[in-house]
């Protein structure tokens, strides 16, 4: 069954902010929502949030919007590894990694990269 004109007008998001469009506004012919239309045409400020449709980490479509622009899987990883990130950030800031106590695979999952180099011996100058 084909979509009617009303479904087409309301079904697609705003081109600028990603929010829903209504079929009662003059803005529909420009494929934008009423708030963006009023902001552009009459220079009124609106406090509508920009809706992001893709996850910044993996690129999947976001189900719900929140303060973290990430999908559900990446959002749970962000909350799960929050304490590890704080611990590693503090270790980097103070340059002391002796009592971090994290395994290397966990550090990779958090999003940090580990580089191991051979320590050079002391140079004796005569």
Protein Blocks (a to p, Z undefined) as FASTA:
>chain_A
ZZdfklmmmmpccfklopacdfkbfklmnopafklmmmmmnopacfbdcddfbdfklopa
cfbdcfbdcdfklmmmmmmmmmmmmmmmmmmmnopaklnopafklmmmnopacddddddd
ddddZZ
